[in-house]
Amino acid sequence: MSSTSNKILVLVTNHATLGETDEANGTYAPEITHAIDVFNKAGLEYDIASIKGGSAPLYGTDAEGDDVNAAILKDETFSTKIENTLLASSLELGQYNAVFYPGGFGLLTDLASNEDVAKQTASLYEAGAVVGAVCHGPAGLLPIKLSNGKLLIEDIEVTGFTREEEVEFGTIDKIPYVLEESLTRTAGRYVKTAPWSEFVSKQDRVITGQNPASAHAVAVAMVERLNA
């Protein structure tokens, strides 16, 4: 995609609870922070946007032993962007050549069904942008329909958080739906590996990761594709 600079649009959820429960949720911090760390080291700029704009909820900010997560959370630029996310509907799309959907259960409730944001991502993709998503982030790809009437993932391979991982994490009865099942029904092919193992599926300009352990690798693959 021709551009004067590589700039990544990071789309995050405004939904602050786990499904319809009262358990605090939102975007899972390590999935956005590990990706931002990769983007920063590659010299790439990024914006963070959400459907409603404003402060976006994070959880997992206290992940033990995660130095990358802690460092990015303390970074002034990141803090400002996550506390003041841009209103998705007001974005100037021409400045971006990549879109990234970090995971977190909150996304299942808003971005996974928001047609307006889906149309924006479709427009970016058709202009040549790279699209990445990790863990529950691929739920954001479900509503994306291209100008030819096909769904973005209709004919391609994707991965995302698995049923086994939902069971082991204790969330299988709290989520609105099982992402693995939705991706299996919608995508050309759903693939996965053992629970909690790093796993990435690369389909040209659509890059997806299975779980939190895959966030770094998804971001690396996005950077590599942007530089290809």
C-alpha positions as CSV (number, residue, x, y, z in Angstrom):
1,M,0.0,0.0,0.0
2,S,1.5,3.3,-1.0
3,S,1.8,5.7,1.9
4,T,4.2,8.4,3.1
5,S,4.5,6.5,6.4
6,N,3.4,3.3,7.9
7,K,0.7,4.1,10.5
8,I,-1.4,1.4,12.3
9,L,-4.9,1.8,13.5
10,V,-5.5,-0.1,16.7
11,L,-9.2,-0.8,17.3
12,V,-10.3,-1.5,20.9
13,T,-13.5,-2.2,22.7
14,N,-15.6,0.1,24.9
15,H,-17.4,-2.8,26.6
16,A,-16.0,-3.0,30.2
17,T,-17.4,-6.3,31.4
18,L,-17.2,-10.0,30.6
19,G,-20.3,-10.6,28.5
20,E,-23.4,-9.6,30.6
21,T,-21.6,-10.3,33.9
22,D,-20.3,-7.6,36.2
23,E,-16.7,-8.9,36.0
24,A,-14.4,-6.2,34.9
25,N,-13.1,-6.7,31.4
26,G,-12.3,-4.8,28.1
27,T,-9.2,-5.2,26.1
28,Y,-6.6,-7.7,27.5
29,A,-3.6,-5.4,28.2
30,P,-0.8,-7.8,27.3
31,E,-2.3,-8.3,23.8
32,I,-2.2,-4.6,23.0
33,T,1.0,-3.8,24.9
34,H,3.1,-6.6,23.3
35,A,1.9,-5.5,19.8
36,I,2.6,-1.8,20.6
37,D,6.1,-2.8,21.7
38,V,6.8,-4.4,18.4
39,F,5.3,-1.4,16.5
40,N,7.4,1.0,18.5
41,K,10.6,-0.9,17.9
42,A,9.9,-1.0,14.2
43,G,9.5,2.8,14.2
44,L,5.8,2.7,13.3
45,E,3.2,5.2,14.5
46,Y,-0.2,4.1,15.8
47,D,-3.6,5.5,16.8
48,I,-6.0,3.8,19.1
49,A,-9.7,4.2,18.3
50,S,-13.0,2.8,19.6
51,I,-16.7,3.0,18.6
52,K,-17.5,5.5,21.3
53,G,-14.1,7.2,21.7
54,G,-12.7,8.3,25.0
55,S,-11.2,6.1,27.8
56,A,-11.1,2.4,26.9
57,P,-11.2,-0.3,29.5
58,L,-8.2,-2.6,30.0
59,Y,-7.7,-5.7,32.2
60,G,-4.6,-7.8,32.8
61,T,-2.7,-4.6,33.6
62,D,-1.2,-6.4,36.7
63,A,0.1,-9.5,34.8
64,E,2.9,-10.9,36.9
65,G,6.4,-11.1,35.3
66,D,5.4,-9.3,32.2
67,D,8.0,-6.6,31.8
68,V,6.9,-5.6,28.3
69,N,3.3,-5.1,29.5
70,A,4.4,-3.0,32.5
71,A,6.7,-0.8,30.4
72,I,4.1,0.0,27.7
73,L,1.5,0.7,30.3
74,K,3.8,3.3,31.9
75,D,4.6,4.8,28.5
76,E,3.2,8.3,28.3
77,T,2.2,8.1,24.6
78,F,0.3,4.8,25.1
79,S,-1.4,6.0,28.3
80,T,-2.6,9.2,26.6
81,K,-3.9,7.2,23.6
82,I,-5.7,4.5,25.6
83,E,-7.3,7.2,27.9
84,N,-8.4,9.3,24.9
85,T,-9.2,6.8,22.1
86,L,-10.3,8.4,18.8
87,L,-13.9,8.2,17.7
88,A,-13.9,5.5,15.0
89,S,-16.5,7.3,12.9
90,S,-14.3,10.4,12.7
91,L,-11.1,8.8,11.4
92,E,-9.3,9.9,8.3
93,L,-8.7,6.4,6.9
94,G,-6.2,7.5,4.3
95,Q,-3.5,7.8,6.9
96,Y,-3.5,4.1,7.8
97,N,-2.0,1.1,6.1
98,A,-2.6,-1.5,8.8
99,V,-5.4,-2.3,11.3
100,F,-4.9,-4.3,14.5
101,Y,-7.6,-5.8,16.7
102,P,-6.2,-6.8,20.1
103,G,-8.3,-9.3,22.0
104,G,-10.2,-9.2,25.3
105,F,-13.7,-10.5,25.9
106,G,-15.2,-7.0,25.7
107,L,-14.8,-7.0,21.9
108,L,-17.2,-9.9,21.6
109,T,-20.0,-7.5,22.6
110,D,-19.3,-4.5,20.4
111,L,-16.7,-4.6,17.6
112,A,-17.7,-8.1,16.7
113,S,-21.1,-6.8,15.4
114,N,-20.5,-3.2,14.6
115,E,-21.1,-2.7,10.9
116,D,-19.8,0.9,10.7
117,V,-16.3,-0.1,12.0
118,A,-16.5,-3.2,9.8
119,K,-17.0,-1.0,6.7
120,Q,-14.0,1.1,7.6
121,T,-11.8,-1.9,8.0
122,A,-13.1,-3.3,4.7
123,S,-12.3,0.0,3.0
124,L,-8.8,-0.1,4.4
125,Y,-8.2,-3.7,3.4
126,E,-9.4,-3.0,-0.1
127,A,-7.0,-0.1,-0.3
128,G,-4.2,-2.5,0.5
129,A,-4.0,-2.4,4.3
130,V,-2.7,-5.3,6.4
131,V,-5.3,-6.6,8.9
132,G,-4.2,-8.3,12.1
133,A,-6.1,-9.7,15.1
134,V,-5.2,-11.8,18.1
135,C,-7.1,-14.0,20.6
136,H,-10.7,-12.7,20.7
137,G,-9.7,-10.0,18.3
138,P,-10.6,-12.0,15.2
139,A,-14.2,-11.6,16.3
140,G,-13.8,-8.1,14.9
141,L,-13.3,-9.6,11.5
142,L,-16.6,-11.5,11.5
143,P,-18.8,-8.6,10.2
144,I,-16.4,-7.3,7.6
145,K,-17.9,-7.5,4.2
146,L,-16.0,-6.5,1.0
147,S,-17.4,-4.5,-1.9
148,N,-17.9,-7.7,-3.9
149,G,-20.4,-8.9,-1.2
150,K,-18.1,-11.5,0.2
151,L,-17.1,-11.6,3.9
152,L,-13.4,-10.8,4.4
153,I,-12.6,-14.2,6.0
154,E,-15.1,-16.2,3.9
155,D,-12.4,-17.8,1.8
156,I,-9.3,-17.7,4.0
157,E,-7.8,-19.4,7.0
158,V,-7.9,-17.8,10.4
159,T,-7.3,-18.7,14.0
160,G,-8.5,-17.3,17.3
161,F,-9.2,-18.2,21.0
162,T,-10.3,-21.8,21.2
163,R,-13.1,-23.6,23.0
164,E,-10.5,-25.5,25.0
165,E,-8.9,-22.3,26.1
166,E,-12.3,-20.9,27.1
167,V,-13.0,-24.0,29.2
168,E,-9.6,-23.9,30.9
169,F,-9.9,-20.1,31.5
170,G,-13.3,-20.6,33.1
171,T,-15.2,-18.3,30.7
172,I,-17.1,-20.8,28.6
173,D,-20.4,-20.1,30.4
174,K,-19.9,-16.4,30.7
175,I,-19.2,-15.3,27.1
176,P,-21.9,-14.3,24.6
177,Y,-20.7,-17.0,22.2
178,V,-17.7,-19.3,21.5
179,L,-15.4,-17.6,19.0
180,E,-14.1,-20.8,17.7
181,E,-17.5,-21.8,16.6
182,S,-18.3,-18.5,14.9
183,L,-15.0,-18.5,13.1
184,T,-15.5,-22.1,12.0
185,R,-18.9,-21.2,10.5
186,T,-17.7,-18.0,8.8
187,A,-14.1,-18.5,7.7
188,G,-12.8,-20.6,4.8
189,R,-11.0,-22.6,7.4
190,Y,-10.4,-22.3,11.2
191,V,-7.1,-23.7,12.5
192,K,-5.6,-24.0,16.0
193,T,-2.9,-25.6,18.0
194,A,-2.5,-26.8,21.6
195,P,-4.1,-24.4,24.2
196,W,-1.9,-21.4,25.2
197,S,0.8,-22.1,22.6
198,E,1.9,-19.3,20.3
199,F,0.2,-19.8,16.9
200,V,-0.3,-17.5,14.0
201,S,-2.1,-17.9,10.7
202,K,-0.8,-15.7,7.8
203,Q,-3.1,-15.3,4.8
204,D,-1.4,-12.6,2.7
205,R,-2.7,-9.4,4.3
206,V,-4.8,-11.0,7.0
207,I,-2.9,-12.2,10.0
208,T,-4.5,-13.8,13.1
209,G,-3.2,-15.2,16.4
210,Q,-4.8,-17.8,18.6
211,N,-4.2,-16.5,22.1
212,P,-2.3,-14.0,24.3
213,A,0.9,-15.8,23.7
214,S,0.6,-15.0,20.0
215,A,0.3,-11.2,20.3
216,H,4.0,-10.5,19.7
217,A,4.2,-12.9,16.7
218,V,1.1,-11.3,15.1
219,A,2.6,-7.9,15.4
220,V,6.0,-9.1,14.0
221,A,4.1,-10.7,11.0
222,M,2.2,-7.5,10.4
223,V,5.5,-5.5,10.3
224,E,7.1,-8.0,8.0
225,R,4.1,-7.8,5.6
226,L,4.1,-4.0,5.7
227,N,7.8,-4.1,4.8
228,A,7.4,-6.7,2.0
